[in-house]
Amino acid sequence: MTEIASPHVFRPRIMVLGVQPGTPPFRIVEIDGQVVGEARAVIDVLMAAAAFGIRVHDLDDPDVVRWVGGDKFTWTMH
């Protein structure tokens, strides 16, 4: 049996956190572990990524974007 001495946990560059209460509700966007802003729609996530030189071709690819507390269609509180 082969084991890795220090397992690497992969973290995508873009994390979109759960919906926060507000008028309108929003989601916090992190890039490379740093909070970079708020998103009220998918376009805001894409614009934040572009500002950091990240080209997103597939919003459903978990290696690119991790959606926490919902997916790319979740923009309101439940």
N, CA, C and O atoms as a Tinker XYZ file with bonds, in Angstrom:
   312  protein
     1  N      0.842000   -1.171000    0.000000    73     2
     2  CA     0.000000    0.000000    0.000000    64     1     3
     3  C      0.889000    1.237000    0.000000    63     2     4     5
     4  O      1.880000    1.303000    0.727000    81     3
     5  N      0.529000    2.200000   -0.811000    73     3     6
     6  CA     1.300000    3.424000   -0.919000    64     5     7
     7  C      0.498000    4.573000   -0.324000    63     6     8     9
     8  O     -0.680000    4.744000   -0.634000    81     7
     9  N      1.135000    5.346000    0.519000    73     7    10
    10  CA     0.475000    6.500000    1.120000    64     9    11
    11  C      1.326000    7.728000    0.887000    63    10    12    13
    12  O      2.554000    7.660000    0.857000    81    11
    13  N      0.661000    8.833000    0.724000    73    11    14
    14  CA     1.352000   10.104000    0.552000    64    13    15
    15  C      1.615000   10.685000    1.935000    63    14    16    17
    16  O      0.724000   10.702000    2.785000    81    15
    17  N      2.826000   11.157000    2.160000    73    15    18
    18  CA     3.200000   11.685000    3.468000    64    17    19
    19  C      2.371000   12.921000    3.840000    63    18    20    21
    20  O      1.949000   13.061000    4.988000    81    19
    21  N      2.142000   13.800000    2.891000    73    19    22
    22  CA     1.332000   14.988000    3.162000    64    21    23
    23  C      0.312000   15.136000    2.043000    63    22    24    25
    24  O      0.629000   15.673000    0.982000    81    23
    25  N     -0.895000   14.671000    2.270000    73    23    26
    26  CA    -1.907000   14.738000    1.216000    64    25    27
    27  C     -2.225000   16.182000    0.851000    63    26    28    29
    28  O     -2.298000   17.052000    1.718000    81    27
    29  N     -2.411000   16.419000   -0.422000    73    27    30
    30  CA    -2.733000   17.750000   -0.920000    64    29    31
    31  C     -4.235000   17.835000   -1.149000    63    30    32    33
    32  O     -4.799000   17.036000   -1.896000    81    31
    33  N     -4.871000   18.788000   -0.518000    73    31    34
    34  CA    -6.294000   19.013000   -0.723000    64    33    35
    35  C     -6.422000   20.109000   -1.775000    63    34    36    37
    36  O     -5.978000   21.239000   -1.571000    81    35
    37  N     -7.034000   19.758000   -2.901000    73    35    38
    38  CA    -7.154000   20.712000   -3.995000    64    37    39
    39  C     -8.222000   21.740000   -3.671000    63    38    40    41
    40  O     -9.305000   21.403000   -3.191000    81    39
    41  N     -7.907000   22.984000   -3.936000    73    39    42
    42  CA    -8.848000   24.079000   -3.748000    64    41    43
    43  C     -8.872000   24.885000   -5.042000    63    42    44    45
    44  O     -7.834000   25.386000   -5.474000    81    43
    45  N    -10.047000   25.016000   -5.669000    73    43    46
    46  CA   -10.102000   25.813000   -6.889000    64    45    47
    47  C     -9.785000   27.283000   -6.595000    63    46    48    49
    48  O     -9.929000   27.741000   -5.461000    81    47
    49  N     -9.364000   27.998000   -7.599000    73    47    50
    50  CA    -8.993000   29.406000   -7.403000    64    49    51
    51  C    -10.195000   30.256000   -7.020000    63    50    52    53
    52  O    -10.046000   31.244000   -6.301000    81    51
    53  N    -11.391000   29.889000   -7.491000    73    51    54
    54  CA   -12.587000   30.695000   -7.250000    64    53    55
    55  C    -13.534000   29.946000   -6.320000    63    54    56    57
    56  O    -13.884000   28.792000   -6.568000    81    55
    57  N    -13.942000   30.620000   -5.244000    73    55    58
    58  CA   -14.938000   30.079000   -4.327000    64    57    59
    59  C    -16.072000   31.098000   -4.243000    63    58    60    61
    60  O    -15.843000   32.289000   -4.030000    81    59
    61  N    -17.299000   30.607000   -4.413000    73    59    62
    62  CA   -18.476000   31.462000   -4.276000    64    61    63
    63  C    -19.228000   30.943000   -3.059000    63    62    64    65
    64  O    -19.765000   29.836000   -3.071000    81    63
    65  N    -19.258000   31.755000   -2.013000    73    63    66
    66  CA   -19.846000   31.328000   -0.750000    64    65    67
    67  C    -21.363000   31.449000   -0.774000    63    66    68    69
    68  O    -21.934000   32.000000   -1.716000    81    67
    69  N    -22.013000   30.933000    0.265000    73    67    70
    70  CA   -23.474000   30.899000    0.339000    64    69    71
    71  C    -24.115000   32.271000    0.302000    63    70    72    73
    72  O    -23.462000   33.289000    0.529000    81    71
    73  N    -25.402000   32.278000    0.014000    73    71    74
    74  CA   -26.176000   33.520000   -0.104000    64    73    75
    75  C    -26.246000   34.220000    1.249000    63    74    76    77
    76  O    -26.532000   33.602000    2.274000    81    75
    77  N    -25.978000   35.522000    1.225000    73    75    78
    78  CA   -26.039000   36.375000    2.411000    64    77    79
    79  C    -27.279000   37.271000    2.311000    63    78    80    81
    80  O    -27.662000   37.687000    1.218000    81    79
    81  N    -27.904000   37.564000    3.460000    73    79    82
    82  CA   -29.071000   38.441000    3.412000    64    81    83
    83  C    -28.673000   39.852000    3.006000    63    82    84    85
    84  O    -27.621000   40.352000    3.402000    81    83
    85  N    -29.496000   40.463000    2.241000    73    83    86
    86  CA   -29.258000   41.831000    1.789000    64    85    87
    87  C    -30.353000   42.219000    0.822000    63    86    88    89
    88  O    -31.217000   41.407000    0.491000    81    87
    89  N    -30.319000   43.450000    0.372000    73    87    90
    90  CA   -31.290000   43.917000   -0.605000    64    89    91
    91  C    -30.527000   44.430000   -1.806000    63    90    92    93
    92  O    -30.102000   45.586000   -1.802000    81    91
    93  N    -30.337000   43.633000   -2.819000    73    91    94
    94  CA   -30.724000   42.229000   -2.958000    64    93    95
    95  C    -29.710000   41.311000   -2.257000    63    94    96    97
    96  O    -28.622000   41.749000   -1.884000    81    95
    97  N    -30.080000   40.028000   -2.082000    73    95    98
    98  CA   -29.136000   39.064000   -1.500000    64    97    99
    99  C    -27.881000   38.963000   -2.366000    63    98   100   101
   100  O    -27.917000   39.268000   -3.558000    81    99
   101  N    -26.777000   38.534000   -1.763000    73    99   102
   102  CA   -25.516000   38.449000   -2.496000    64   101   103
   103  C    -24.722000   37.258000   -2.016000    63   102   104   105
   104  O    -25.049000   36.640000   -1.002000    81   103
   105  N    -23.668000   36.940000   -2.758000    73   103   106
   106  CA   -22.739000   35.878000   -2.380000    64   105   107
   107  C    -21.343000   36.463000   -2.383000    63   106   108   109
   108  O    -21.001000   37.269000   -3.248000    81   107
   109  N    -20.544000   36.062000   -1.424000    73   107   110
   110  CA   -19.164000   36.544000   -1.333000    64   109   111
   111  C    -18.296000   35.705000   -2.265000    63   110   112   113
   112  O    -18.430000   34.483000   -2.329000    81   111
   113  N    -17.405000   36.383000   -2.986000    73   111   114
   114  CA   -16.510000   35.716000   -3.928000    64   113   115
   115  C    -15.082000   35.786000   -3.383000    63   114   116   117
   116  O    -14.592000   36.852000   -3.010000    81   115
   117  N    -14.434000   34.626000   -3.346000    73   115   118
   118  CA   -13.024000   34.546000   -2.969000    64   117   119
   119  C    -12.224000   34.062000   -4.167000    63   118   120   121
   120  O    -12.652000   33.168000   -4.897000    81   119
   121  N    -11.063000   34.660000   -4.359000    73   119   122
   122  CA   -10.134000   34.196000   -5.382000    64   121   123
   123  C     -8.784000   34.001000   -4.703000    63   122   124   125
   124  O     -8.272000   34.897000   -4.032000    81   123
   125  N     -8.228000   32.832000   -4.889000    73   123   126
   126  CA    -6.952000   32.469000   -4.271000    64   125   127
   127  C     -6.975000   32.684000   -2.761000    63   126   128   129
   128  O     -5.976000   33.097000   -2.174000    81   127
   129  N     -8.133000   32.398000   -2.126000    73   127   130
   130  CA    -8.251000   32.484000   -0.682000    64   129   131
   131  C     -8.514000   33.867000   -0.125000    63   130   132   133
   132  O     -8.618000   34.034000    1.091000    81   131
   133  N     -8.624000   34.869000   -0.997000    73   131   134
   134  CA    -8.863000   36.241000   -0.557000    64   133   135
   135  C    -10.251000   36.695000   -0.994000    63   134   136   137
   136  O    -10.658000   36.438000   -2.127000    81   135
   137  N    -10.979000   37.366000   -0.108000    73   135   138
   138  CA   -12.287000   37.918000   -0.473000    64   137   139
   139  C    -12.050000   39.059000   -1.454000    63   138   140   141
   140  O    -11.293000   39.989000   -1.174000    81   139
   141  N    -12.712000   38.974000   -2.616000    73   139   142
   142  CA   -12.519000   40.001000   -3.642000    64   141   143
   143  C    -13.772000   40.817000   -3.906000    63   142   144   145
   144  O    -13.708000   41.838000   -4.592000    81   143
   145  N    -14.915000   40.385000   -3.373000    73   143   146
   146  CA   -16.117000   41.172000   -3.577000    64   145   147
   147  C    -17.385000   40.374000   -3.390000    63   146   148   149
   148  O    -17.377000   39.241000   -2.909000    81   147
   149  N    -18.479000   41.008000   -3.789000    73   147   150
   150  CA   -19.802000   40.415000   -3.688000    64   149   151
   151  C    -20.331000   40.166000   -5.088000    63   150   152   153
   152  O    -20.029000   40.904000   -6.026000    81   151
   153  N    -21.127000   39.111000   -5.212000    73   151   154
   154  CA   -21.771000   38.802000   -6.490000    64   153   155
   155  C    -23.269000   38.723000   -6.260000    63   154   156   157
   156  O    -23.737000   38.116000   -5.297000    81   155
   157  N    -24.003000   39.341000   -7.152000    73   155   158
   158  CA   -25.460000   39.280000   -7.107000    64   157   159
   159  C    -26.013000   38.458000   -8.265000    63   158   160   161
   160  O    -27.215000   38.205000   -8.353000    81   159
   161  N    -25.097000   38.043000   -9.158000    73   159   162
   162  CA   -25.458000   37.226000  -10.316000    64   161   163
   163  C    -24.184000   36.569000  -10.848000    63   162   164   165
   164  O    -23.075000   36.943000  -10.467000    81   163
   165  N    -24.354000   35.594000  -11.726000    73   163   166
   166  CA   -23.222000   34.870000  -12.308000    64   165   167
   167  C    -22.257000   35.821000  -13.007000    63   166   168   169
   168  O    -21.044000   35.621000  -12.942000    81   167
   169  N    -22.762000   36.833000  -13.661000    73   167   170
   170  CA   -21.890000   37.761000  -14.391000    64   169   171
   171  C    -20.897000   38.435000  -13.451000    63   170   172   173
   172  O    -19.772000   38.732000  -13.852000    81   171
   173  N    -21.300000   38.680000  -12.198000    73   171   174
   174  CA   -20.388000   39.284000  -11.225000    64   173   175
   175  C    -19.227000   38.345000  -10.899000    63   174   176   177
   176  O    -18.100000   38.796000  -10.694000    81   175
   177  N    -19.500000   37.050000  -10.851000    73   175   178
   178  CA   -18.443000   36.056000  -10.612000    64   177   179
   179  C    -17.473000   36.059000  -11.791000    63   178   180   181
   180  O    -16.257000   36.044000  -11.602000    81   179
   181  N    -18.014000   36.080000  -12.999000    73   179   182
   182  CA   -17.167000   36.086000  -14.196000    64   181   183
   183  C    -16.323000   37.357000  -14.278000    63   182   184   185
   184  O    -15.160000   37.304000  -14.676000    81   183
   185  N    -16.898000   38.484000  -13.907000    73   183   186
   186  CA   -16.162000   39.749000  -13.946000    64   185   187
   187  C    -15.036000   39.758000  -12.907000    63   186   188   189
   188  O    -13.945000   40.258000  -13.180000    81   187
   189  N    -15.296000   39.208000  -11.720000    73   187   190
   190  CA   -14.251000   39.126000  -10.694000    64   189   191
   191  C    -13.119000   38.227000  -11.177000    63   190   192   193
   192  O    -11.944000   38.554000  -11.006000    81   191
   193  N    -13.471000   37.096000  -11.779000    73   191   194
   194  CA   -12.448000   36.185000  -12.301000    64   193   195
   195  C    -11.609000   36.881000  -13.364000    63   194   196   197
   196  O    -10.382000   36.778000  -13.353000    81   195
   197  N    -12.255000   37.579000  -14.268000    73   195   198
   198  CA   -11.541000   38.271000  -15.339000    64   197   199
   199  C    -10.591000   39.335000  -14.786000    63   198   200   201
   200  O     -9.505000   39.546000  -15.326000    81   199
   201  N    -11.004000   39.998000  -13.714000    73   199   202
   202  CA   -10.159000   41.029000  -13.106000    64   201   203
   203  C     -8.862000   40.432000  -12.563000    63   202   204   205
   204  O     -7.861000   41.136000  -12.429000    81   203
   205  N     -8.879000   39.133000  -12.251000    73   203   206
   206  CA    -7.689000   38.447000  -11.755000    64   205   207
   207  C     -7.031000   37.597000  -12.842000    63   206   208   209
   208  O     -6.160000   36.778000  -12.552000    81   207
   209  N     -7.449000   37.793000  -14.081000    73   207   210
   210  CA    -6.834000   37.087000  -15.197000    64   209   211
   211  C     -7.249000   35.642000  -15.336000    63   210   212   213
   212  O     -6.546000   34.853000  -15.968000    81   211
   213  N     -8.390000   35.276000  -14.753000    73   211   214
   214  CA    -8.872000   33.899000  -14.818000    64   213   215
   215  C     -9.973000   33.807000  -15.868000    63   214   216   217
   216  O    -10.979000   34.512000  -15.794000    81   215
   217  N     -9.770000   32.937000  -16.836000    73   215   218
   218  CA   -10.795000   32.700000  -17.856000    64   217   219
   219  C    -11.608000   31.480000  -17.447000    63   218   220   221
   220  O    -11.064000   30.387000  -17.290000    81   219
   221  N    -12.895000   31.668000  -17.278000    73   219   222
   222  CA   -13.773000   30.580000  -16.858000    64   221   223
   223  C    -14.534000   30.092000  -18.086000    63   222   224   225
   224  O    -15.298000   30.838000  -18.697000    81   223
   225  N    -14.313000   28.829000  -18.435000    73   223   226
   226  CA   -14.997000   28.245000  -19.588000    64   225   227
   227  C    -16.186000   27.398000  -19.171000    63   226   228   229
   228  O    -17.113000   27.193000  -19.956000    81   227
   229  N    -16.164000   26.898000  -17.925000    73   227   230
   230  CA   -17.224000   26.013000  -17.453000    64   229   231
   231  C    -17.490000   26.293000  -15.982000    63   230   232   233
   232  O    -16.695000   25.910000  -15.124000    81   231
   233  N    -18.606000   26.960000  -15.683000    73   231   234
   234  CA   -18.952000   27.290000  -14.303000    64   233   235
   235  C    -19.319000   26.058000  -13.479000    63   234   236   237
   236  O    -19.414000   26.141000  -12.254000    81   235
   237  N    -19.524000   24.929000  -14.132000    73   235   238
   238  CA   -19.874000   23.692000  -13.435000    64   237   239
   239  C    -18.656000   22.818000  -13.147000    63   238   240   241
   240  O    -18.796000   21.742000  -12.565000    81   239
   241  N    -17.473000   23.260000  -13.541000    73   239   242
   242  CA   -16.248000   22.483000  -13.311000    64   241   243
   243  C    -15.746000   22.747000  -11.895000    63   242   244   245
   244  O    -15.294000   23.855000  -11.607000    81   243
   245  N    -15.815000   21.753000  -10.998000    73   243   246
   246  CA   -15.394000   21.979000   -9.615000    64   245   247
   247  C    -13.894000   22.245000   -9.465000    63   246   248   249
   248  O    -13.455000   22.685000   -8.403000    81   247
   249  N    -13.112000   21.989000  -10.496000    73   247   250
   250  CA   -11.686000   22.327000  -10.455000    64   249   251
   251  C    -11.459000   23.810000  -10.698000    63   250   252   253
   252  O    -10.371000   24.323000  -10.437000    81   251
   253  N    -12.477000   24.502000  -11.196000    73   251   254
   254  CA   -12.374000   25.928000  -11.510000    64   253   255
   255  C    -13.109000   26.775000  -10.479000    63   254   256   257
   256  O    -12.556000   27.735000   -9.944000    81   255
   257  N    -14.369000   26.409000  -10.204000    73   255   258
   258  CA   -15.224000   27.178000   -9.294000    64   257   259
   259  C    -15.861000   26.227000   -8.286000    63   258   260   261
   260  O    -16.404000   25.188000   -8.663000    81   259
   261  N    -15.794000   26.583000   -7.010000    73   259   262
   262  CA   -16.516000   25.828000   -5.990000    64   261   263
   263  C    -17.673000   26.698000   -5.503000    63   262   264   265
   264  O    -17.477000   27.807000   -5.006000    81   263
   265  N    -18.882000   26.165000   -5.660000    73   263   266
   266  CA   -20.102000   26.842000   -5.219000    64   265   267
   267  C    -20.466000   26.287000   -3.850000    63   266   268   269
   268  O    -20.747000   25.095000   -3.725000    81   267
   269  N    -20.466000   27.125000   -2.826000    73   267   270
   270  CA   -20.774000   26.707000   -1.467000    64   269   271
   271  C    -22.198000   27.153000   -1.133000    63   270   272   273
   272  O    -22.538000   28.324000   -1.303000    81   271
   273  N    -23.017000   26.238000   -0.665000    73   271   274
   274  CA   -24.376000   26.602000   -0.274000    64   273   275
   275  C    -25.307000   26.815000   -1.444000    63   274   276   277
   276  O    -26.242000   27.610000   -1.356000    81   275
   277  N    -25.069000   26.126000   -2.525000    73   275   278
   278  CA   -25.909000   26.266000   -3.712000    64   277   279
   279  C    -25.062000   26.161000   -4.955000    63   278   280   281
   280  O    -23.872000   25.851000   -4.891000    81   279
   281  N    -25.684000   26.420000   -6.086000    73   279   282
   282  CA   -24.957000   26.360000   -7.351000    64   281   283
   283  C    -25.041000   27.700000   -8.066000    63   282   284   285
   284  O    -25.393000   28.710000   -7.457000    81   283
   285  N    -24.724000   27.713000   -9.333000    73   283   286
   286  CA   -24.707000   28.977000  -10.084000    64   285   287
   287  C    -26.098000   29.584000  -10.260000    63   286   288   289
   288  O    -26.224000   30.725000  -10.703000    81   287
   289  N    -27.135000   28.830000   -9.916000    73   287   290
   290  CA   -28.509000   29.337000  -10.023000    64   289   291
   291  C    -29.064000   29.788000   -8.681000    63   290   292   293
   292  O    -30.210000   30.233000   -8.623000    81   291
   293  N    -28.302000   29.691000   -7.607000    73   291   294
   294  CA   -28.770000   30.016000   -6.261000    64   293   295
   295  C    -28.362000   31.439000   -5.892000    63   294   296   297
   296  O    -27.196000   31.703000   -5.600000    81   295
   297  N    -29.326000   32.347000   -5.905000    73   295   298
   298  CA   -29.039000   33.751000   -5.605000    64   297   299
   299  C    -30.014000   34.349000   -4.609000    63   298   300   301
   300  O    -29.992000   35.559000   -4.384000    81   299
   301  N    -30.872000   33.531000   -4.004000    73   299   302
   302  CA   -31.804000   34.024000   -2.990000    64   301   303
   303  C    -31.712000   33.126000   -1.760000    63   302   304   305
   304  O    -31.253000   31.986000   -1.836000    81   303
   305  N    -32.154000   33.660000   -0.631000    73   303   306
   306  CA   -32.154000   32.910000    0.627000    64   305   307
   307  C    -33.251000   31.854000    0.559000    63   306   308   309
   308  O    -34.291000   32.073000   -0.061000    81   307
   309  N    -33.017000   30.704000    1.198000    73   307   310
   310  CA   -34.037000   29.638000    1.233000    64   309   311
   311  C    -34.620000   29.542000    2.602000    63   310   312
   312  O    -35.494000   28.710000    2.843000    81   311
